[in-house]
């Protein structure tokens, strides 16, 4: 059964990515959430780290794992995450980065 796992982490954007997306300034460090489609409800850190690199993030630290509970996407608090969930199911993954105070920008991929 396919699930969507969420890996929260802090990483530095290094500018070399495999996906055509909008990203922060090279060298900026941000908190991020990787939504990753997986076949099992288990920690798959190596797959998650590889996906982070594809999005252009290195120096990944403090990675945390959690399974996304689909029912929470119907609540006001989490409704905004439904697009990331759907993207992970259809494309394999999506990534959200939260801008640090120094960068002044942020985006979702």
C-alpha positions in Angstrom: 0.0 0.0 0.0 1.4 3.4 -1.0 1.7 6.0 1.7 3.0 9.5 1.8 5.7 10.1 4.4 6.8 13.5 5.6 10.5 14.1 6.3 11.2 17.3 8.1 14.8 18.6 7.9 17.1 21.5 7.8 19.3 21.8 4.7 21.4 24.2 2.7 20.4 24.9 -0.9 23.4 24.3 -3.2 21.9 25.1 -6.6 22.4 21.8 -8.4 19.0 20.2 -8.8 17.3 17.6 -11.0 13.9 19.2 -10.9 12.8 22.4 -12.7 11.5 24.5 -9.7 11.9 27.8 -8.0 14.4 27.8 -5.2 16.2 30.0 -2.7 19.5 31.7 -3.0 22.5 29.4 -3.3 24.0 28.8 0.1 20.9 29.6 2.1 19.8 27.2 4.8 16.1 26.5 5.4 13.7 24.3 7.2 12.0 21.9 4.8 9.4 19.3 4.5 9.8 16.5 1.9 6.6 14.6 1.0 7.7 11.2 -0.3 5.6 8.4 -1.7 6.7 5.1 -0.3 5.4 1.5 -0.4 5.7 1.0 3.4 5.2 2.9 6.6 8.8 2.8 7.5 11.7 5.1 7.8 13.6 5.3 4.5 16.2 7.9 5.3 18.5 7.0 2.4 15.7 7.4 -0.2 14.7 10.7 1.5 18.3 12.0 1.5 18.7 11.1 -2.2 15.4 13.0 -3.0 16.6 16.0 -1.0 19.8 16.1 -3.1 17.6 16.0 -6.3 15.9 19.1 -5.0 19.3 20.7 -4.6 19.7 20.5 -0.8 22.9 19.4 1.0 24.1 19.4 4.6 20.7 17.8 5.6 20.4 17.8 9.4 17.8 16.9 12.0 15.7 14.7 9.6 12.5 13.5 11.2 10.0 11.0 9.8 6.3 10.9 10.0 3.4 9.3 8.1 0.9 11.7 6.7 -2.6 10.8 7.9 -4.9 11.5 5.0 -7.9 12.4 7.1 -6.2 15.5 8.5 -6.2 17.0 5.0 -9.9 17.7 5.4 -9.3 19.9 8.4 -8.9 23.7 8.2 -5.4 23.5 9.7 -4.0 21.0 7.2 -6.1 21.6 4.0 -3.3 23.5 2.4 -1.1 20.4 2.4 -3.4 18.4 0.1 -1.6 19.6 -3.0 1.7 18.4 -1.7 0.1 15.0 -0.8 -1.3 14.7 -4.3 1.9 15.8 -5.9 3.9 13.2 -3.9 1.4 10.5 -5.1 1.5 11.5 -8.7 5.2 12.6 -9.0 6.9 10.6 -6.3 7.7 13.6 -4.1 7.2 17.3 -3.4 9.2 19.6 -1.3 8.4 22.7 0.7 11.0 25.0 2.1 10.4 27.7 4.8 12.4 30.8 4.3 14.9 31.8 7.0 14.8 35.4 8.2 17.9 36.4 6.1 16.5 35.2 2.8 13.1 36.9 2.7 11.6 34.4 0.2 10.2 30.9 0.1 8.5 28.5 -2.1 7.0 25.1 -2.6 8.2 22.6 -5.1 
